[in-house]
Amino acid sequence: MDSDLSPQDKKDLDKFIKFFALKTVQVIVQARLGEKVCTRSLSSPTGSDWFNLAIKDIPEVTHESKKALAGQLPGIERSMCVEISLKTSEGDSMELETWCLEMNEKCDKDIKVSYTVYNRMSLLLKSLLAITRVTPAYKLSRKQGHDYVILYRIYFGEVQLTGLGEGFQTVRVGVVGTPIGTITLSCAYRTNLAFMSTRAPGEDEGAYNGVEDSQEVCTTSFSTSPPSQMGVPGKEGGVPQQVPVQPCHGAQAEHRRVSSCPPADHVPATPSTKHPTSSRSVGVKSGSPCGVLETTFTRKVGAFVNKPGTQVTTASLDLPFAAFAPRAYDLEENDPMVQPPESSATSSPLQGSLHSQGSGESGGPAQDDFVMVDFKPAFSKDDLLPMDLGTFYREFQNPPQLTSLTIDVSSQSMAEDLDSLPEKLAVYEKNIDEFDAFVDTLQ
Amino acid sequence: MNCRSEALEVSVEGRQVDEAMLALLHTILLHRSTGKFHYKKEGTYSIGTVGTQDIDCDFIDFSFVRVSSDELDRAIRKAVGEFKDAMGNGMDGMGQISLEFYQKKKSRWPFSDECIPWEVWSIKVNVVNLANEQERQICREKVGEKLGEKVINIVEVINRHEYLPKMPTQSEVDNVFDTSLKDVQPYLYKITFQITDTLGTSVSTTMRRLIKDTLAL
């Protein structure tokens, strides 16, 4: 019943709702680009800052929003939704959250459109700014890079939450009553971050580590990530998080450039197989969406790395952890103590960064005439114990290869290993008393 | 008119106190600040633009949004710094920091202006000491999650759209808003705190303030 609303008020209200929807999408997408947002306060109004808030308008996002709206406005049973998903460089994707701008039939006839509704919309946008930093996808989006990117999709119509997995949570950002209905803004976010991939569960981490393997060479040079980051992937159920907050600056700059470039340069959205009827747009992070799906990728060379990286293809990642296995052409006469095989460079960001500190001796694989530089770690005393810090580093930087990683015909295959496990378990169970006694002696 | 009162409670490690308080206070002030008012001759006014910026915490796995105003940030940091000093260093303890929004009501001589609070946020802080790095790491994440929940609580309260002071005329604007800042205009606010030592006895600045207020009448 719009009869109580004056034509001017109706016009204003429609305008407010339209721009509110556009600004909502801008806030959400900008919060998932992976960068910190910073806008300036202006004491004098410019006349173009809707809702008295400095929210930039990324042209591509506005274009996608308008395309999704197609001249309509969010209304009753016409919700505007922004879906945020994660896509790995392997091609697996997962919906992380869906932001819904909906309207219900509860009207507030007495409310002043040009004043109260406008101010409440401004308040709601502020709440949205705050809440977008609190849902789990924010942390994931800040760490996106080569391993995965965050994508957004805007659609109009019925809300679809089935892709969020079981047990998704909902947080309500806020409501604004208007004379034609109550606008509500909410977010449904996934809590179950276990990846659904075609590979067997045990091999997931291996595959991701394979992907990371190509990145560690450059990230370790910059890495200042704390050891704690290693523990996180388990929590996230396979989503790689070992890329530190400061991944390859070069790559990051590349993504940023794409996001700020005018629409003419942007690669058009890849056709979607999931939702053919709604407008799909690939997230602004990827310069070439097809590039993300390619099966070959070259290692980027970071600072202090002497040799350009080798090509890693997904074909070579058949075995779990196969990327860790030493390759024949890389092995030359190496003293494993001084010339670390590739795999050790990838075992942890922290170890890798220590690795890069000993730049004299660890200039990458295959150097014929290396010079042995006596590695004196900072603050070490070289006289006290037979095993000093430097020796300790050298010895434990290059652990022996895991037998299961050697692609050796004579060695037992993984399947045989697994088969022999029940027998081994039976033996251990028999000797359980011995083990208990041993544990008691330790206490 | 009743003053709306909201309470939040967090448990943090000593070095997280600053950031946790800043995160919550700035989140509240983000919602309780507008752009600068510019009054025009006909009694209408235009409002300036409020910018925002993302702040990452160093000791907590958390990021929050605050108003882009260095002046406001300095004022809040000063208050939080005083609170932290009062809490002492490296000691377990409890304290409470209150952010109060008020309106000034002009009184006739000889009475001084009344400050009538319309919204009070009380943040109880429980400081713990942790033994090792592993516990600290877990604390980083846990406190980050807790702060996220508090932000959701704050947003929930604010979006109830309960009482807000009426938009003032030009002559009354200083009774409702803090117009001393160059770039933004928060509602008039004050930050007070009280410390409880581990024995539970109250060593409070509030008592002193109550006495002062009574004597001022």
Chai-1 contact restraints between the chains, C-beta under 6 A:
chainA,res_idxA,chainB,res_idxB,connection_type,confidence,min_distance_angstrom,max_distance_angstrom,comment,restraint_id
A,K36,B,D54,contact,1.0,0.0,6.0,A-B,restraint_1
A,V37,B,D54,contact,1.0,0.0,6.0,A-B,restraint_2
A,C38,B,Q53,contact,1.0,0.0,6.0,A-B,restraint_3
A,T39,B,G51,contact,1.0,0.0,6.0,A-B,restraint_4
A,T39,B,T52,contact,1.0,0.0,6.0,A-B,restraint_5
A,R40,B,G51,contact,1.0,0.0,6.0,A-B,restraint_6
A,R40,B,S68,contact,1.0,0.0,6.0,A-B,restraint_7
A,S41,B,V50,contact,1.0,0.0,6.0,A-B,restraint_8
A,S41,B,G51,contact,1.0,0.0,6.0,A-B,restraint_9
A,S41,B,S68,contact,1.0,0.0,6.0,A-B,restraint_10
A,S41,B,S69,contact,1.0,0.0,6.0,A-B,restraint_11
A,S41,B,D183,contact,1.0,0.0,6.0,A-B,restraint_12
A,S41,B,V184,contact,1.0,0.0,6.0,A-B,restraint_13
A,L42,B,G48,contact,1.0,0.0,6.0,A-B,restraint_14
A,L42,B,T49,contact,1.0,0.0,6.0,A-B,restraint_15
A,S43,B,K36,contact,1.0,0.0,6.0,A-B,restraint_16
A,S43,B,G48,contact,1.0,0.0,6.0,A-B,restraint_17
A,S43,B,D183,contact,1.0,0.0,6.0,A-B,restraint_18
A,S44,B,G48,contact,1.0,0.0,6.0,A-B,restraint_19
A,P45,B,S46,contact,1.0,0.0,6.0,A-B,restraint_20
A,P45,B,G48,contact,1.0,0.0,6.0,A-B,restraint_21
A,D49,B,T49,contact,1.0,0.0,6.0,A-B,restraint_22
A,N52,B,G35,contact,1.0,0.0,6.0,A-B,restraint_23
A,N52,B,I47,contact,1.0,0.0,6.0,A-B,restraint_24
A,N52,B,T49,contact,1.0,0.0,6.0,A-B,restraint_25
A,L53,B,V50,contact,1.0,0.0,6.0,A-B,restraint_26
A,A54,B,T49,contact,1.0,0.0,6.0,A-B,restraint_27
A,A54,B,G51,contact,1.0,0.0,6.0,A-B,restraint_28
A,K126,B,L30,contact,1.0,0.0,6.0,A-B,restraint_29
A,K126,B,H31,contact,1.0,0.0,6.0,A-B,restraint_30
A,S127,B,V155,contact,1.0,0.0,6.0,A-B,restraint_31
A,L129,B,T52,contact,1.0,0.0,6.0,A-B,restraint_32
A,L129,B,V65,contact,1.0,0.0,6.0,A-B,restraint_33
A,A130,B,T27,contact,1.0,0.0,6.0,A-B,restraint_34
A,A130,B,V65,contact,1.0,0.0,6.0,A-B,restraint_35
A,A130,B,V151,contact,1.0,0.0,6.0,A-B,restraint_36
A,A130,B,V155,contact,1.0,0.0,6.0,A-B,restraint_37
A,R133,B,S63,contact,1.0,0.0,6.0,A-B,restraint_38
A,R133,B,V65,contact,1.0,0.0,6.0,A-B,restraint_39
A,V134,B,G148,contact,1.0,0.0,6.0,A-B,restraint_40
A,V134,B,V151,contact,1.0,0.0,6.0,A-B,restraint_41
A,V171,B,I152,contact,1.0,0.0,6.0,A-B,restraint_42
A,G174,B,N159,contact,1.0,0.0,6.0,A-B,restraint_43
A,S228,B,Q137,contact,1.0,0.0,6.0,A-B,restraint_44
